[in-house]
């Protein structure tokens, strides 16, 4: 269900209603608001307090590398070229923290069997900080990903042109994933974000769903996920007097993600596609496609080349449907 105040719920009607409000100019325009330090601190505080996933943010790129366990993190700087709602070069940065508990393959006991009753097996699981899990026979499901994963990420981008703000955006994302078996798992997530250039004063959402590993080997992974999320948006007014608009919606969110990391570890590839329609208005949907090639420059340093395409089939008035961004990312892991 989608609610835009007094507007009707169909995409065509919502666009027409926004146009009528803009033409009437019945409310004074709110001034354009720079987020500044207070906005960034508020975003961080909301993340810490509320546990805030992604309407058009690729969270698959934030998951850990193969076989990571325990606490890890990374910091990245980015330089991007954006086309669509703004054609600019922007600078960005981000921080990720995560904790992963892996599946642990039990060693053989004295009889040559792998058993949870084996003291060596239990000791190995405890020492590794993982859960006890006997291996399966399916070679395509080697279970390289964690049994439990919790991660928090914060990022943003900003640019000024001739003293004017051109890009000011950021988000905070918290996600918990639990793989119950080798075949399926569940995940729950939340997010807060803002994007001034898309008239997005703020967005908050909560959701959850299921996740299935279709292929999972030492060098590649293929995942499918689907779920539901409830979102709230507040849109900035247009020039000319439109009042701020509040938007509520329940969306389905589905994704397919493919990751390949050859054994030499020098070059990895990640491709993800998200589809997010409003539950009772499937013609109102969002698409996100992201592709990244990452080259290892050292044990903890990598350089990524990223292409992102976003499409909103029912954007706010004055906002284009498509955004395209090319970005170089320099990432340091710790």
Secondary structure as UniProt FT lines:
FT   STRAND          2..3
FT   TURN            5..6
FT   HELIX           11..24
FT   HELIX           36..50
FT   HELIX           59..62
FT   TURN            66..67
FT   STRAND          70..83
FT   STRAND          88..105
FT   TURN            110..111
FT   TURN            116..117
FT   HELIX           119..128
FT   STRAND          131..133
FT   TURN            139..140
FT   STRAND          146..161
FT   TURN            162..163
FT   STRAND          164..179
FT   STRAND          185..195
FT   HELIX           196..198
FT   STRAND          200..216
FT   STRAND          220..235
FT   TURN            239..241
FT   STRAND          245..261
FT   TURN            263..264
FT   STRAND          267..278
FT   TURN            279..280
FT   STRAND          281..296
FT   STRAND          301..312
FT   TURN            313..314
FT   TURN            317..318
FT   STRAND          322..333
//
